[in-house]
Amino acid sequence: MKHLLAWVGIYLFCGVAQAGPQIGVGVVYDYLDGDKTTYMKRVFNGGTSTAFVKVNILEIIYNEDGSYQEVPLKNQDSAQAKDGLMASPARLIVPANGVQGTRLLFMGNRDKERYFRVRFVPVVPEAEDEFAISAEEREEYKKERVAAGVKVLAGYGTVFFVRPKNTRYDTVIDDSASRYHLRNNGNTVLVIDDFKDCVAQKENDCKPTTKHHVKSGQSFAFDKEAGREYRFTLVEGSQKKTVEIKG
């Protein structure tokens, strides 16, 4: 899932911020369980002025060679989007030090797991953006930004996993003396969370902590080194298991 990881994060537009909206979206990975169709995602604004945020959604389609493409969804702003993920509302007005939520609704085929890029992009509202404000309010907001010297709008990209309707977990582990190997034979993603590779009995002497998504049919493995300890949480949906391994 390293291709997914490469595109999760912050989108910055040129300049240096002095004031203005500063949004946050919490975690950058979200999962829709097989028995659910909706998910509430909240957007926080810790800035000094109102944030006008567009929610854009693309579907991530993987090819057999592991490459992928991001495909725009048709009619994602209306209930006519019958096969994919839509945000309601897709335009958020988040006051300073406030929070607003958007409901992510999946409609369509769930025979297999599906992946979506959800982008939260703050903008200076224009008439075509369909925010529920008047022309006078738009112009006033632009003047406030100029007066405050705001030159940056920072947005966030997240990854949204839609699990199959009939979710099945089947994790096969081969833990030998020299190597740990985990294979996902189920039909939905597994998460190797908070993976730590540390010097034995020295909890503060570790390599950077990592997170891994293991898709259906894929594996996660590492060679054990003498004098090192490995710790992580294996997440299978709502089930979590702490794993500790010595080299």
C-alpha positions in Angstrom: 0.0 0.0 0.0 3.0 2.3 -0.3 1.4 4.0 -3.3 -1.5 5.0 -1.1 0.8 6.3 1.5 2.6 8.5 -1.0 -0.5 10.6 -1.6 -1.9 11.0 1.9 -1.2 14.3 3.5 -1.2 18.0 3.1 -1.7 20.1 0.0 -0.2 23.6 0.3 -0.6 26.6 -1.9 2.3 29.1 -2.2 3.1 31.7 0.4 3.5 32.0 4.2 0.4 32.0 6.4 0.0 34.8 8.9 -3.7 34.3 9.7 -6.8 32.7 8.4 -8.4 29.2 8.3 -6.4 26.2 9.5 -8.3 23.0 9.0 -7.7 19.5 10.4 -9.5 16.2 9.5 -8.3 13.9 12.3 -7.0 10.5 11.1 -6.0 10.2 7.4 -7.2 6.5 7.0 -10.9 5.7 7.4 -12.7 2.4 7.0 -16.3 1.6 6.2 -17.3 -1.7 7.6 -19.2 -4.3 5.5 -22.5 -3.8 7.4 -22.4 0.0 7.1 -23.2 2.4 4.3 -22.4 5.8 5.9 -19.5 7.4 7.8 -19.3 10.7 9.5 -16.1 12.7 8.8 -15.5 15.9 10.8 -13.5 18.9 9.7 -12.0 21.1 12.4 -10.9 24.7 11.9 -8.3 26.0 14.4 -7.7 29.2 12.5 -8.7 32.8 12.9 -11.3 33.0 10.1 -14.0 30.9 8.5 -12.9 28.0 6.3 -14.8 27.3 3.1 -14.0 23.7 2.3 -14.7 21.6 -0.9 -14.8 17.8 -0.6 -13.5 16.1 -3.7 -13.6 12.3 -4.2 -11.7 10.0 -6.6 -11.7 6.3 -6.8 -8.4 4.5 -6.6 -8.3 1.7 -9.2 -5.4 -0.8 -8.9 -3.9 -2.7 -11.9 -2.6 -6.2 -11.8 1.0 -4.9 -11.7 0.4 -2.9 -8.6 0.2 0.5 -10.3 -3.0 2.5 -9.9 -5.0 5.3 -11.3 -7.4 7.8 -9.6 -10.7 8.1 -11.4 -13.2 11.0 -11.0 -16.7 10.0 -9.9 -19.7 11.0 -12.0 -22.3 13.2 -10.3 -20.6 12.9 -7.0 -22.5 16.0 -5.7 -25.9 14.4 -6.3 -27.9 11.3 -5.3 -27.5 10.1 -8.9 -24.0 8.7 -8.0 -25.2 5.1 -7.7 -21.9 3.3 -7.8 -19.3 5.0 -5.6 -18.7 7.3 -2.6 -20.3 10.7 -2.2 -20.1 13.4 0.4 -23.1 15.2 1.8 -22.6 18.0 2.0 -19.7 18.4 -0.4 -19.3 22.1 0.6 -18.5 22.9 4.2 -18.5 26.3 6.0 -16.4 25.8 9.1 -16.3 28.8 11.6 -13.0 29.7 13.3 -12.4 27.3 16.3 -15.4 25.3 15.1 -16.2 22.0 13.5 -18.5 20.7 10.7 -19.2 17.2 9.5 -19.8 15.6 6.1 -21.5 12.3 5.7 -19.6 9.9 3.4 -22.2 7.7 1.7 -21.4 4.6 -0.3 -23.8 3.4 -3.0 -23.1 0.5 -5.4 -21.2 -2.7 -5.8 -19.5 -4.2 -2.8 -18.5 -7.6 -4.0 -14.8 -6.6 -3.4 -13.0 -4.0 -1.4 -12.8 -0.5 -2.9 -10.6 2.5 -2.3 -11.2 6.2 -2.5 -9.2 9.4 -2.2 -11.1 12.0 -0.2 -9.7 15.5 -0.4 -10.6 18.4 1.8 -9.6 21.6 0.0 -10.1 25.1 1.6 -10.9 27.7 -1.0 -11.7 31.4 -1.4 -15.4 31.1 -2.3 -16.4 32.0 -5.8 -20.0 32.2 -7.2 -19.5 28.8 -9.0 -18.4 27.1 -5.8 -22.1 26.8 -4.6 -21.5 27.8 -1.0 -24.6 29.1 0.6 -23.5 32.7 1.1 -24.3 35.9 -0.7 -22.1 37.8 -3.1 -21.6 40.5 -0.4 -20.3 37.9 2.0 -17.9 36.5 -0.6 -16.4 39.9 -1.2 -16.1 40.7 2.5 -14.3 37.4 3.0 -11.8 38.2 0.2 -11.2 41.6 1.7 -10.5 40.1 5.2 -8.0 37.7 3.7 -6.1 40.5 1.9 -6.1 42.6 5.1 -4.8 39.7 7.2 -2.1 38.9 4.7 -3.3 35.3 4.3 -1.4 33.6 1.5 -1.7 29.9 2.3 -4.7 27.5 2.2 -3.7 24.0 3.4 -5.8 21.0 2.5 -5.7 17.4 3.4 -6.0 14.2 1.4 -7.3 11.0 3.1 -7.8 7.4 2.0 -11.2 5.8 2.5 -11.5 2.0 2.5 -14.9 0.4 1.7 -14.9 -3.2 2.9 -16.8 -5.8 1.0 -20.4 -6.5 2.1 -19.5 -10.0 3.2 -16.2 -9.2 4.9 -14.0 -12.2 5.6 -10.7 -12.3 7.6 -8.2 -15.1 7.0 -4.7 -14.2 8.3 -2.0 -16.9 7.8 1.2 -16.4 9.9 4.6 -18.2 9.5 6.7 -17.2 12.4 10.1 -19.0 12.0 13.3 -18.5 13.9 14.7 -16.1 11.3 11.7 -14.5 9.6 8.1 -13.4 10.3 5.7 -13.7 7.4 2.0 -12.7 7.4 -0.3 -13.3 4.4 -3.8 -11.9 4.0 -6.0 -14.6 2.5 -9.1 -12.7 3.4 -11.0 -10.3 1.2 -10.3 -7.0 3.1 -7.4 -5.0 4.2 -5.4 -5.8 7.4 -3.5 -3.1 9.3 -0.1 -3.5 10.9 -0.3 -0.6 13.3 2.4 1.1 15.3 5.1 -1.2 14.1 8.3 -0.8 16.2 11.7 -2.2 15.5 13.8 -1.7 18.6 17.0 -2.7 20.3 16.1 -5.4 22.8 15.2 -4.1 26.3 15.7 -0.5 25.1 12.2 0.9 24.3 13.6 4.3 23.3 16.2 3.0 20.9 13.9 2.2 17.9 13.7 2.8 14.2 10.8 5.2 13.1 7.4 3.8 13.9 5.4 2.7 10.8 2.0 1.7 9.7 1.3 -0.9 7.0 -1.9 -1.8 5.1 -1.9 -5.4 3.8 -4.5 -5.8 1.0 -6.2 -9.1 0.2 -3.7 -11.5 -1.4 -0.7 -9.5 -0.2 1.9 -10.2 2.5 3.9 -8.4 5.2 7.2 -9.8 6.3 10.6 -9.0 7.9 13.8 -10.8 8.8 14.5 -11.1 12.5 17.8 -9.7 13.7 19.5 -10.9 16.9 19.3 -8.4 19.7 16.2 -6.7 18.4 12.6 -6.7 19.3 9.5 -6.1 17.1 6.2 -4.9 18.4 3.0 -4.0 16.6 -0.8 -4.2 16.7 -2.5 -6.5 14.2 -5.9 -5.0 13.3 -8.6 -7.1 11.7 -11.5 -4.7 11.6 -12.7 -4.2 15.2 -10.4 -6.9 16.4 -6.9 -5.9 17.7 -4.1 -8.1 18.8 -0.8 -7.0 20.3 2.2 -8.9 18.8 5.7 -9.0 20.3 8.5 -10.8 18.7 12.2 -11.2 19.6 15.0 -11.6 17.1 
